[in-house]
Amino acid sequence: MALVDVIISCTDSLKQISEHVEDAIVYLDAGSTESFQFIGAYPILLDLGAQAICSLESMSVLDAVADWNSHSNPAGKFVVITSRLLSDAHRYILRCLSAHQVVRHCVIFTSISEAAHSVFPDSPLGPDAYREYESLLVQDYDELNKKSGAKPRQFGSKVQAKIKFEDGGRSKLSPSGEDVPHLEASSSGRDFLEQTPLDSTEDAVFKLDVSVHHFPMILCPLSPRVFVLPSEGLVAEAHLSSEHEDSIGPGFPPLSTGMLSDTDDVPPGATLTAHFLYHLAAKMDLKMEIFSLGDMSKTVGKILTDMSSLYDVGRRKRSAGLLLIDRTLDLLTPCCHGDSLFDRMFSSLPRRNRISNTQGKGSGLQLKLGSSYLQRAPLDAQIPLTKILNDEDWQINNFRLLESVEAFLCGWNSGDSDSQVTGLINLGQKIHEKESHSSAEILIGSFVSSETFRGTPFLEAILDRRTKDGGLLVKKWLQETLRRENITVNVKSRAGFVTKPELQAMIKALTGSQSSLLKNKAIIQIASATLFALEETNCTKWDAFSSAEKILSVSSGETSQSLAAQIGDLINKSALLGSQVNKGKSEMSKGLLSLQDAILLMIVGYILAGENFPSSSSEGPFSWQEERLLKDAVVDALLENPSVANLKFLDGIREELEKNVCKSKSEKDTEKLDIDDFDDEQWGEWGDEDVEDDSKNEQAYGDVQLKLELRDRVDNLFKFLHKLSNLKRKNIPLRDGSLTMEGNFSEDSYMGKGLLYKLLTRVLGKYDVPGLEYHSSTVGRLFKSGFGRFGLGQAKPSLADQNVILVFVIGGINGVEVREAQEALAESGRPDIELLVGGTTLLTPENMLDLLLGDSSFF
């Protein structure tokens, strides 16, 4: 039987829509673009006959000119693949239609099913969403053609009233607001119309054939067995909880208190997650036996069970177990800096800016950030390949590149006037005169999970290894690649160690020629990302975090006084860093942690305190005196340098705090000048001391008010920390001791491991896990309720009996958890089990801080 492979399932789904893609312009929205990049789908789409692959949010009339398959005629159709609601993509689809007037067929694929459209609160479409939208889009397009004299977006339509058109569909267009020129004005458009009979020209312009289909396989596979959802797709952006007493943040499920009832409103993120998993299993021909741990997971499991039918159960499908887990059962693991090269790379590499944030700046349109959406960090990690080369090498290579561009421009414009060619060459010279950092943006790499080294997927191999082992593996790949290319590198190498000069020399050797660069681009990108993660700045800070977390963990095993003292020490050291940065001593601050970093460590400390001091009350795990000292330390640090902590609870007073710091500095400088310049003539000015005293009193009153406001905000911060410290007490699966160490497990195997490792160890060992719920299928409920009285009852299945297990963490996963899940499987002695791990998003410690206290939080 074939192995389960997420990447192959995605590529097979693409090939199934080949008849629609052939001879079409393919438009991808931000979520689909991110997904297809990891899949490596662009060559597949071109092989299927796509004329061009373009961005939906950044569409242009020139998209039809970029014909990658050398067709003589412009495309008569375009395909839109979106990861959002049809109402969200409507503005962009209509814009494409207005720009490409020669297009007669519009095919739309959305990852949101019709059922999800009908239940999603922000969707205006009903159960027959696809057919309904087809007619509405045609009506809008007809209205646009009737009012062709007006601007493309200034027309009345039936869909405007139903789909909130003024919102921009949560995305923004270019701020220019200019009319979109018709493609007929271009030479390609004229050629098409010349070949079209006059009596059919009207049909080519006004007759539009629209079809909408479901395409669920829009996900980001990190390896054949690990995947997350696109950061700008609707499923990842939808809220997983509403703001109430038991909620941690919109990006996390609420606490599993057991109080969630069927009558409560289901968060949109839970509904969308259930629909996604249902259709994912259907595409992969898997019949799911559903297990859940946590209140939100139980809700998703119930939705999945209700979506199943007798027809689905009766089909010949491969049986698989689906284990749903709430992220709020373990917030500690993604907050920590574990031993994972994969996490180091994704935390240190710069990320692409969100497309929805860069579109339409300055326009009157605003991003629709309502009650159901949050902004997640993009998954597209950009690998700065040019930093591997020194400045001299880059300037030489860039000069050669510009020479090639100039030669191409001369040949391309050979039939035009000399003035045009001269202008293009002058443009190339201006580019050459720019600074090197702007030129470096030309060469930026990215991860593609389908790229392999002799059949071994790069990202999958990195995910399964710790930092040192992963670095050695990358070094081995480089050495084998150099050997295969017959390239010799004179560099000192030590067995069992990876050094920056060694990796850099081998990478530069492989990039010596264009043929070698193109042939080995995958290993070059992975090696460059590894080198960037192991740079001194990134490595030092990660190691400082890891050391601090180990100290907090050890202190939590002692007394609350010891743990509180360590947290206070971290805050005071971060205040020292802020003062050093303000004084321009940036070199002295290397390796130290900022106040924002200290707050993240304080979150870790409070979670550890709640786990190790179970007798603590809801007022917090520390005594009143200990917490008062921590509050004073945070307030003093924020007063010293408020700009360091870019956190949401400072909104509204951050500017005042920064002004206060600047004013204090200027006063100190003024006092020094007054002492130095003091003379006898100033005795005559003492009569104005009353006026100065009044101004000082007003200033002191303002400072006191600001400090009181800051204290109130810090008090609210600590109330939130109390909620985090109560995770073990409030989450029923943790409170019942289902995942604590027992006699069956050694302390070494559980020490420092996350929830996923502990849960899989117990499940694969067939130990009971209180709180783990099994969701019976339709046939299972029938046997239990009806046929059970005749002795035909169905036994409760075990997750360990399945040969395929899909673990999905609602809220996100990180690299350490993926590695620990594979370790748990290896230790179980079950090599026959195929383990797949998925999550809402890929989490880093920085993402966790943003979701808990940043712009994406309820705080």
C-alpha positions in Angstrom: 0.0 0.0 0.0 1.3 3.5 -1.0 2.6 5.7 1.8 0.6 8.7 2.8 2.2 11.8 1.3 0.7 15.3 1.7 2.8 16.8 -1.1 1.8 14.1 -3.6 -1.9 14.6 -2.6 -1.6 18.3 -3.3 0.1 17.8 -6.7 -2.4 15.2 -7.7 -5.2 17.6 -6.9 -3.5 20.2 -9.2 -3.3 17.7 -12.0 -7.0 16.9 -11.7 -7.8 20.5 -12.7 -5.5 20.4 -15.8 -8.3 21.0 -18.3 -9.2 24.3 -16.6 -5.6 25.4 -16.2 -4.6 24.8 -19.9 -4.3 28.0 -21.9 -5.4 30.1 -19.0 -3.9 32.9 -16.9 -3.7 31.6 -13.3 -4.3 34.1 -10.5 -3.3 33.1 -7.0 -4.2 35.0 -3.9 -1.8 35.5 -1.0 -2.7 32.2 0.8 -2.6 30.1 -2.4 0.8 31.7 -3.3 2.3 30.7 0.0 0.9 27.2 -0.3 2.0 26.6 -3.8 5.5 27.8 -3.0 6.0 25.1 -0.5 4.4 22.5 -2.7 6.6 23.5 -5.7 3.4 23.9 -7.8 4.6 26.6 -10.2 6.4 24.2 -12.6 3.4 21.8 -12.4 1.0 24.6 -13.4 3.2 25.6 -16.4 3.5 21.9 -17.5 -0.3 21.8 -17.4 -0.4 24.6 -20.0 -0.9 27.8 -17.9 0.1 30.9 -19.9 1.1 32.9 -16.8 0.9 32.6 -13.0 0.2 36.0 -11.4 -0.8 37.5 -8.0 -4.5 38.2 -7.6 -4.0 41.1 -5.3 -1.4 42.7 -7.5 -2.9 42.0 -10.9 -2.0 44.0 -14.0 -3.2 44.3 -17.6 0.3 43.2 -18.5 -0.3 39.8 -17.0 -1.6 38.6 -20.4 1.7 39.5 -22.1 3.7 37.2 -19.9 3.1 34.1 -21.9 5.4 31.3 -20.6 4.1 28.7 -23.0 4.5 30.7 -26.2 0.9 30.9 -27.3 0.1 33.0 -30.3 -3.2 34.2 -29.0 -4.0 35.9 -25.7 -5.7 33.8 -23.1 -9.4 33.5 -23.5 -9.9 32.4 -19.9 -8.4 32.9 -16.5 -8.4 30.7 -13.4 -8.6 32.2 -9.8 -7.4 30.0 -6.9 -8.2 31.6 -3.6 -8.0 30.5 0.1 -10.7 33.0 1.2 -14.4 33.5 0.9 -15.8 34.2 -2.5 -17.1 37.5 -1.1 -13.5 38.4 0.0 -12.1 37.7 -3.4 -14.9 39.3 -5.3 -13.3 42.7 -5.7 -10.1 41.3 -7.2 -12.0 38.9 -9.5 -14.1 41.7 -10.9 -11.0 43.8 -11.3 -9.4 41.0 -13.4 -12.5 40.9 -15.6 -12.5 44.6 -16.1 -8.8 44.5 -17.1 -9.0 41.5 -19.4 -12.0 42.2 -21.6 -11.1 39.4 -24.1 -11.6 36.8 -21.4 -14.8 34.8 -21.9 -14.3 32.0 -19.3 -13.6 32.6 -15.6 -13.0 29.6 -13.5 -12.7 30.1 -9.7 -11.4 27.6 -7.2 -11.8 28.3 -3.5 -10.6 26.2 -0.5 -13.8 27.2 1.4 -16.5 24.7 0.8 -20.1 25.6 0.1 -21.2 24.4 3.5 -18.5 26.5 5.2 -19.7 29.5 3.2 -23.2 29.0 4.4 -22.3 28.8 8.1 -19.5 31.4 8.3 -20.8 34.6 9.9 -19.2 37.1 7.5 -20.3 35.2 4.4 -23.5 36.6 2.6 -23.9 33.5 0.5 -26.2 30.6 1.3 -26.0 26.8 1.1 -25.8 26.9 -2.7 -23.0 29.4 -2.5 -21.1 28.5 -5.7 -24.1 28.7 -8.1 -25.3 31.8 -6.3 -22.0 33.5 -6.7 -21.7 32.6 -10.4 -24.9 34.5 -11.2 -24.0 37.4 -9.0 -20.6 37.8 -10.6 -22.1 37.7 -14.1 -24.7 40.4 -13.0 -21.9 42.6 -11.7 -19.9 42.1 -14.8 -22.9 43.1 -17.0 -23.4 46.2 -14.9 -19.8 47.1 -15.4 -20.0 46.8 -19.2 -23.2 48.9 -19.3 -21.5 51.7 -17.3 -18.1 51.4 -19.1 -17.7 55.2 -19.0 -17.5 55.1 -15.2 -14.6 53.9 -13.2 -14.4 50.1 -12.8 -15.4 50.2 -9.1 -18.0 52.9 -9.3 -21.1 51.1 -10.4 -24.3 49.9 -8.9 -25.0 46.2 -8.7 -27.1 43.7 -7.1 -24.2 42.1 -5.4 -23.0 45.4 -3.9 -25.9 45.3 -1.5 -25.4 41.7 -0.6 -21.6 41.5 -0.5 -20.2 44.4 1.4 -18.3 45.9 -1.5 -17.1 49.0 0.4 -15.0 46.7 2.7 -12.7 45.7 -0.1 -13.3 42.1 0.9 -10.7 42.4 3.8 -8.1 43.3 1.2 -7.0 46.5 -0.5 -6.3 47.6 -4.0 -3.7 49.9 -5.3 -4.2 53.5 -3.9 -4.0 55.1 -7.3 -7.7 54.5 -8.1 -7.0 54.8 -11.8 -9.1 53.2 -14.4 -7.9 49.8 -15.5 -7.1 50.1 -19.3 -8.8 47.6 -21.6 -6.6 44.9 -23.0 -8.0 45.6 -26.5 -5.8 48.7 -26.6 -2.7 46.5 -26.6 -1.3 44.7 -29.7 -2.2 41.3 -28.4 -5.8 42.4 -27.8 -6.1 43.8 -31.3 -4.7 40.6 -32.8 -7.4 38.7 -31.0 -10.2 40.9 -32.1 -8.9 40.9 -35.7 -9.2 37.1 -35.7 -12.7 37.2 -34.2 -15.7 37.8 -36.6 -17.5 41.1 -36.2 -20.7 39.5 -35.2 -19.1 37.6 -32.3 -17.0 40.5 -31.0 -19.9 41.5 -28.7 -20.1 38.0 -27.3 -16.3 38.0 -26.7 -16.7 41.1 -24.6 -20.1 40.8 -22.9 -20.8 37.1 -22.7 -19.1 35.6 -19.7 -19.0 32.0 -18.6 -18.3 31.6 -14.8 -17.8 28.4 -12.9 -16.9 28.0 -9.2 -15.3 24.8 -7.8 -14.0 23.5 -4.5 -10.2 23.1 -4.2 -9.5 22.1 -0.6 -5.8 21.2 -0.9 -4.4 24.7 -0.2 -2.0 24.0 2.7 1.7 24.4 3.3 3.5 21.1 3.6 6.8 21.4 5.4 7.5 17.8 4.5 5.6 14.9 3.1 4.2 14.2 6.6 4.1 17.7 8.2 1.9 20.6 7.2 0.4 23.8 8.4 -2.2 26.2 6.9 -1.3 29.3 4.9 -0.9 32.4 7.1 -3.1 34.6 4.9 -5.7 31.9 4.3 -9.1 32.2 5.9 -8.8 29.0 8.0 -5.7 30.3 9.7 -6.9 33.8 10.1 -10.3 33.0 11.7 -10.6 33.4 15.4 -10.5 30.2 17.5 -12.2 31.8 20.5 -14.2 34.9 21.4 -13.2 37.2 24.2 -14.4 35.8 27.6 -13.1 34.7 31.0 -11.6 31.4 29.7 -10.1 32.7 26.5 -6.3 33.2 26.2 -6.3 34.9 22.8 -8.0 34.9 19.4 -5.3 32.6 18.0 -5.8 29.9 20.6 -8.7 27.7 21.7 -10.2 28.6 25.1 -9.3 26.8 28.3 -10.7 23.2 28.5 -12.8 23.7 31.6 -15.5 21.3 30.5 -18.1 24.1 30.5 -18.4 24.4 26.7 -21.9 23.2 25.7 -23.4 22.5 22.3 -25.6 25.6 22.6 -22.6 27.9 22.7 -21.6 29.8 19.6 -18.9 27.8 17.8 -15.9 30.1 16.8 -15.5 30.5 13.0 -12.0 29.0 13.2 -13.3 25.8 14.7 -15.9 25.4 11.9 -13.4 26.1 9.1 -10.9 23.7 10.7 -13.4 20.9 10.8 -14.4 21.4 7.1 -10.8 21.6 6.1 -9.9 18.3 7.8 -13.0 16.6 6.4 -12.1 17.4 2.8 -8.4 16.7 3.4 -9.2 13.2 4.5 -11.6 12.8 1.5 -8.9 13.9 -0.9 -6.4 11.5 0.6 -8.9 8.6 0.7 -8.8 8.2 4.4 -11.6 7.1 6.7 -11.0 8.9 10.0 -11.5 7.5 13.4 -11.7 10.7 15.4 -10.2 11.3 18.9 -10.0 14.6 20.7 -8.3 16.2 23.7 -9.6 19.5 24.8 -13.0 21.4 24.6 -12.3 23.0 21.2 -11.0 19.7 19.8 -14.2 18.0 20.9 -16.3 20.6 19.2 -14.3 20.1 15.9 -14.6 16.4 16.4 -18.4 16.6 16.7 -18.7 18.7 13.6 -16.6 16.2 11.7 -18.7 13.4 12.9 -21.9 15.1 11.9 -20.5 15.7 8.4 -19.9 12.0 7.9 -22.6 9.9 6.2 -23.4 6.3 5.5 -22.1 6.9 2.0 -18.7 8.0 3.3 -18.4 5.1 5.7 -19.3 2.5 3.1 -16.7 3.6 0.6 -13.4 1.8 0.3 -11.0 4.0 2.1 -7.9 3.4 4.1 -8.6 3.6 7.9 -6.7 6.3 9.8 -6.8 7.8 13.2 -7.3 11.6 13.7 -6.1 13.0 17.0 -7.2 16.6 17.7 -5.4 18.6 20.4 -6.0 22.0 21.8 -3.0 24.3 21.8 -3.9 25.8 25.2 -3.1 22.4 26.8 0.6 23.2 26.3 1.6 26.8 25.8 5.0 26.3 27.3 6.6 24.3 24.4 6.1 26.9 21.6 7.1 29.7 24.0 10.5 28.1 24.6 13.7 28.1 22.5 14.2 24.3 22.1 17.0 22.4 20.4 15.8 22.5 16.8 17.7 23.8 13.8 14.4 24.2 12.0 13.0 26.5 14.6 16.2 28.4 14.7 16.0 29.0 10.9 12.4 30.1 10.9 12.9 32.4 13.9 16.1 34.1 12.6 15.2 34.5 8.9 13.3 37.6 7.7 9.8 37.0 6.6 7.9 38.3 3.6 5.5 41.2 4.3 1.9 40.3 4.4 0.4 41.1 1.0 -2.8 42.3 2.6 -0.7 44.9 4.5 1.1 46.2 1.4 -1.8 46.6 -0.9 -3.6 49.9 -1.1 -1.6 52.0 1.4 -2.9 55.5 1.4 -6.3 54.6 -0.1 -9.5 55.1 1.6 -10.0 51.4 1.9 -9.1 49.8 5.3 -8.4 46.2 6.1 -11.5 44.5 7.6 -10.2 43.3 10.9 -13.5 42.4 12.5 -14.3 40.0 15.2 -13.4 36.9 13.2 -9.9 37.7 11.8 -6.3 38.0 13.0 -3.0 38.5 11.3 -0.5 35.7 11.5 3.2 36.0 10.6 3.8 34.9 7.0 5.4 31.5 6.5 7.5 32.6 3.6 11.0 32.8 5.1 13.3 34.8 2.8 16.8 33.4 2.6 19.3 36.3 2.0 21.6 34.4 -0.4 23.7 37.5 -1.2 25.0 37.8 2.4 26.9 34.6 1.8 29.0 36.4 -0.8 31.2 39.2 0.2 30.7 42.7 -1.1 33.3 42.4 -3.8 31.9 39.2 -5.2 28.4 40.5 -5.2 29.4 43.7 -7.1 31.2 41.7 -9.7 28.3 39.3 -10.2 25.8 42.2 -10.2 27.8 44.0 -12.9 27.8 40.9 -15.1 24.1 40.6 -14.5 23.5 44.2 -15.6 25.6 43.7 -18.7 23.5 40.7 -19.6 20.3 42.7 -19.0 21.6 45.5 -21.3 22.5 43.0 -24.0 19.0 41.5 -23.8 17.3 44.9 -23.9 19.3 45.9 -27.0 18.3 42.7 -28.8 14.7 42.9 -27.7 14.4 46.5 -29.0 16.4 46.0 -32.2 13.5 47.2 -34.3 12.9 50.3 -32.3 14.6 53.7 -32.4 18.1 54.1 -30.9 16.7 56.6 -28.3 14.6 53.9 -26.7 17.5 51.6 -26.4 19.7 54.3 -25.0 17.1 55.1 -22.4 16.9 51.5 -21.3 20.7 51.2 -21.0 20.8 54.4 -19.0 18.2 52.9 -16.7 20.5 49.9 -16.2 23.4 52.2 -15.4 21.2 53.9 -12.7 20.4 50.6 -11.2 24.2 49.8 -11.1 24.8 53.0 -9.2 22.4 52.1 -6.4 23.6 50.9 -3.0 24.6 47.3 -2.6 21.8 46.6 -0.1 19.1 47.5 -2.7 20.8 45.3 -5.3 21.0 42.4 -2.8 17.2 42.1 -2.9 17.4 40.6 -6.4 18.7 37.2 -5.0 16.5 35.9 -2.2 15.8 32.2 -1.7 12.9 30.4 -0.1 12.0 26.9 1.1 10.3 24.4 -1.2 9.4 21.2 0.7 9.3 19.0 -2.4 13.1 19.6 -3.1 15.2 16.6 -2.2 18.7 15.3 -1.9 18.8 12.0 -3.7 15.2 11.4 -2.7 15.5 12.7 0.8 13.3 15.8 1.4 15.5 18.6 2.8 13.0 20.1 5.2 11.8 16.6 6.5 15.4 15.7 7.3 16.0 19.0 9.1 12.7 18.7 11.1 13.7 15.4 12.6 17.1 16.6 13.9 18.5 18.7 16.7 20.6 21.8 16.0 24.0 20.1 15.9 22.9 17.0 14.1 21.0 19.1 11.5 24.1 21.3 10.9 26.3 18.2 10.4 23.7 16.8 7.9 23.8 20.0 5.9 27.6 19.9 5.9 27.5 16.3 4.7 25.1 17.3 1.9 27.4 20.1 0.8 30.5 17.8 0.8 28.7 15.2 -1.3 27.5 17.8 -3.7 30.9 19.3 -4.2 32.3 15.8 -4.7 29.7 15.2 -7.4 30.5 18.5 -9.1 34.2 17.8 -9.0 34.8 21.1 -7.0 37.7 21.3 -4.6 37.5 23.7 -1.5 40.5 24.5 0.5 39.0 25.0 4.0 39.8 23.5 7.4 37.2 20.9 8.5 36.8 19.3 11.9 34.8 16.1 12.1 31.7 16.4 14.3 31.7 20.3 14.1 30.1 22.8 11.9 31.7 26.3 11.5 30.6 29.4 9.7 33.8 29.8 7.5 33.5 26.1 6.4 29.9 26.4 5.3 30.4 29.7 3.7 33.4 28.5 1.6 31.5 25.4 0.4 28.4 27.5 -0.5 30.5 30.1 -2.4 32.2 27.3 -4.3 28.8 25.9 -5.5 27.7 29.3 -6.6 30.8 29.9 -8.7 29.0 29.2 -11.9 25.5 29.8 -13.1 25.0 26.1 -14.1 26.1 24.9 -10.6 23.9 27.5 -8.9 20.8 26.5 -10.8 21.5 22.8 -10.5 22.1 22.9 -6.8 19.9 25.7 -5.7 18.0 23.6 -3.2 21.0 22.6 -1.1 22.4 26.1 -1.5 19.3 27.6 0.0 19.1 25.2 2.9 22.8 25.7 3.7 22.4 29.4 3.5 19.5 29.3 5.9 21.5 27.1 8.3 24.5 29.6 8.0 22.2 32.5 8.8 20.7 30.8 11.8 24.2 29.9 13.1 25.5 33.5 12.8 26.9 34.9 16.0 24.1 37.4 16.6 21.2 35.0 16.0 22.9 32.1 17.7 24.0 34.1 20.8 20.5 35.4 21.4 18.9 32.0 21.0 21.4 30.4 23.4 20.8 33.2 25.9 17.0 32.4 25.8 17.7 28.7 26.1 20.0 29.2 29.1 17.5 31.5 30.8 14.7 29.0 30.3 16.8 26.2 31.8 17.5 28.4 34.9 13.8 29.1 35.3 13.0 25.4 34.9 15.5 24.5 37.6 14.3 27.3 39.9 10.6 26.1 39.5 11.6 22.8 41.0 12.8 24.5 44.1 10.8 27.3 45.7 8.5 30.1 44.5 10.9 32.6 46.0 13.8 31.3 43.9 11.7 31.4 40.7 10.5 35.0 41.4 14.0 36.1 42.1 15.2 34.7 38.8 12.4 36.5 36.9 13.1 39.8 38.6 16.8 39.4 37.8 15.9 38.9 34.1 13.8 42.1 34.1 16.5 44.1 35.8 19.1 42.9 33.3 16.8 43.9 30.4 16.5 47.4 31.9 20.3 47.5 31.9 20.3 46.6 28.2 17.9 49.4 27.5 20.1 52.0 29.2 23.2 50.7 27.3 21.3 51.0 24.0 20.2 54.5 24.8 23.8 55.5 25.6 25.0 54.1 22.2 26.8 51.0 23.7 25.3 48.5 21.3 28.4 46.4 21.3 28.1 45.8 25.1 24.5 44.6 24.7 25.2 41.6 22.5 23.9 38.4 24.0 21.7 40.3 26.5 17.9 40.1 26.4 15.6 43.1 25.9 12.6 44.0 28.1 10.3 42.4 25.5 12.4 39.2 25.7 12.2 39.3 29.5 8.4 39.6 29.3 8.4 36.4 27.2 10.6 34.7 29.8 8.2 36.0 32.5 5.4 34.2 30.7 7.5 31.0 30.7 8.2 31.5 34.4 4.5 31.9 35.3 3.5 28.8 33.4 6.2 26.8 35.1 5.1 28.2 38.5 1.6 27.1 37.9 2.8 23.6 36.9 5.1 23.1 39.9 3.2 24.9 42.7 -0.3 23.4 42.4 -1.3 24.9 45.8 -1.2 28.4 44.3 -4.5 30.3 44.2 -6.1 32.2 41.4 -4.4 35.3 42.7 -1.1 34.1 41.4 1.6 31.5 42.1 3.8 34.0 44.1 3.3 35.8 47.4 2.1 39.4 47.5 5.5 40.7 48.4 7.3 38.7 45.6 4.8 39.9 42.9 5.0 43.5 44.1 8.7 43.4 43.5 8.2 42.0 40.0 5.6 44.7 39.2 7.9 47.5 40.4 10.8 46.0 38.3 8.6 46.0 35.2 7.3 49.5 35.8 10.8 50.9 36.3 12.1 49.1 33.2 9.2 50.5 31.1 9.8 54.0 32.4 13.5 53.7 31.6 13.0 52.5 28.0 9.4 52.1 26.8 10.3 51.8 23.1 11.9 48.4 23.6 8.6 46.6 24.4 6.3 46.8 21.4 3.4 45.3 23.2 -0.3 46.0 23.0 -0.9 46.9 26.6 1.2 50.1 26.1 -0.9 51.4 23.3 -2.0 55.0 24.1 0.7 55.8 26.5 3.9 54.7 24.7 4.5 58.1 23.1 4.0 59.8 26.5 6.5 57.4 28.1 9.0 58.1 25.3 8.6 61.8 25.7 9.1 61.5 29.5 12.4 59.6 28.9 13.6 62.3 26.5 12.6 65.0 28.9 14.4 63.4 31.8 17.6 63.2 29.7 17.4 66.8 28.7 16.8 67.9 32.3 19.9 66.0 33.4 21.9 67.6 30.7 20.5 71.0 31.7 21.4 70.5 35.3 25.0 69.7 34.4 25.2 72.9 32.3 23.7 75.0 35.1 26.3 73.8 37.6 29.1 74.5 35.2 27.9 77.9 34.2 26.8 79.1 37.7 28.2 82.6 38.7 27.4 85.4 41.0 25.1 87.2 38.5 22.5 84.4 38.8 21.8 85.5 42.4 19.6 88.3 41.1 17.3 85.7 39.3 16.1 84.0 42.4 13.0 86.2 42.5 11.5 84.0 39.7 11.6 80.8 41.7 7.9 80.8 42.4 7.1 80.6 38.7 9.5 77.8 38.2 8.1 75.9 41.2 4.6 76.1 39.7 5.8 74.7 36.4 7.7 71.9 38.2 4.6 71.0 40.2 2.5 70.7 37.0 5.2 68.5 35.5 5.4 66.4 38.6 1.7 66.0 38.6 1.8 64.8 35.0 4.5 62.4 35.7 2.6 60.9 38.6 -0.5 60.5 36.5 1.5 58.8 33.8 3.1 56.4 36.3 -0.3 55.6 37.8 -1.7 54.8 34.4 1.4 52.6 33.6 0.9 50.8 37.0 -2.7 50.0 36.1 -1.6 48.5 32.8 1.1 46.5 34.4 -1.5 45.2 37.0 -3.7 44.0 34.0 -0.6 42.3 32.6 -0.1 40.4 35.8 -3.8 39.4 35.9 -3.2 37.8 32.5 -0.1 36.1 33.8 -2.3 34.7 36.6 -4.5 33.1 34.0 -1.5 31.5 32.3 -0.3 30.1 35.6 -3.7 28.5 36.1 -3.5 26.5 32.9 -2.9 23.2 34.7 -5.6 23.9 37.3 -8.3 25.0 34.8 -7.6 22.6 32.0 -9.3 19.4 33.0 -7.1 17.0 31.1 -4.1 18.4 32.9 -5.8 18.7 36.3 -6.9 15.1 36.3 -3.2 14.0 36.0 -3.7 12.2 32.7 -0.4 13.4 31.3 1.7 13.5 34.5 4.6 11.1 35.1 3.6 7.8 36.6 5.4 4.6 37.5 5.2 3.3 33.9 7.4 6.0 32.6 10.9 7.0 33.6 11.7 10.5 34.7 14.4 10.9 32.0 11.9 10.1 29.1 9.5 12.8 30.3 12.0 15.4 31.4 11.7 18.6 29.3 9.3 17.0 26.8 6.2 18.7 25.4 2.6 17.5 25.6 2.6 15.9 22.1 5.5 13.6 23.1 3.8 12.6 26.4 0.4 12.1 24.8 1.7 9.9 21.9 3.8 7.9 24.3 0.8 7.0 26.3 -1.5 6.5 23.3 0.9 4.3 21.4 1.6 2.3 24.6 -2.2 1.8 24.9 -2.4 3.4 28.3 -5.5 5.2 29.3 -5.7 8.9 28.8 -8.6 10.5 30.8 -10.1 13.3 28.8 -9.4 11.7 25.5 -12.7 11.4 23.7 -13.6 9.1 20.8 -16.2 10.3 18.4 -18.3 7.4 17.0 -19.1 7.4 13.3 -22.7 7.2 12.0 -22.5 3.4 11.8 -20.9 3.2 15.2 -23.7 5.1 16.8 -26.2 2.9 15.0 -24.6 -0.3 16.4 -24.3 1.2 19.8 -28.0 2.4 20.0 -29.8 -0.2 17.9 -28.0 -3.4 17.3 -26.2 -3.4 20.6 -29.2 -5.0 22.3 -28.8 -8.0 20.1 -25.1 -8.4 21.0 -23.8 -6.7 17.9 -22.3 -3.8 19.6 -19.1 -2.2 18.3 -16.0 -2.1 20.5 -14.3 1.3 21.0 -11.3 1.4 18.7 -7.8 2.3 19.9 -5.7 5.0 18.2 -2.7 2.7 18.5 -4.5 0.1 16.3 -4.4 2.5 13.3 -1.6 2.2 10.8 -2.0 5.9 9.8 -2.3 8.6 12.5 -2.9 12.2 11.8 -2.2 14.6 14.7 -3.6 18.1 14.3 -2.9 20.8 16.9 -5.6 23.5 16.8 -3.6 26.6 17.3 -0.3 25.7 15.7 2.9 23.6 16.1 6.6 24.1 16.1 9.7 22.2 15.0 10.5 20.8 18.4 7.1 19.1 18.7 7.5 17.5 15.2 10.8 16.0 16.3 9.5 14.8 19.6 6.5 13.2 17.9 8.8 11.2 15.7 10.9 10.3 18.8 7.8 9.0 20.5 6.9 6.9 17.5 10.4 5.5 17.3 10.4 4.6 21.0 7.1 2.9 20.7 8.6 0.1 18.5 5.9 0.6 15.9 7.7 1.2 12.5 4.5 0.2 10.7 2.7 3.4 11.8 2.7 6.4 9.4 2.5 9.5 11.5 1.4 12.8 10.0 1.5 16.1 12.1 -0.4 19.2 11.2 -1.4 22.5 12.8 -3.1 25.7 12.3 0.2 27.6 11.8 3.9 27.3 12.4 4.7 28.9 15.8 7.9 30.6 17.0 8.5 32.2 20.4 8.0 35.6 18.8 4.7 34.5 17.3 3.6 33.3 20.7 4.4 36.7 22.3 2.4 38.5 19.6 -0.6 36.1 20.0 -0.6 36.5 23.8 0.3 40.2 24.3 0.8 41.7 20.9 -1.4 43.1 18.1 -3.0 39.7 17.6 -4.2 39.4 21.2 -7.3 40.3 23.2 -5.1 42.1 25.7 
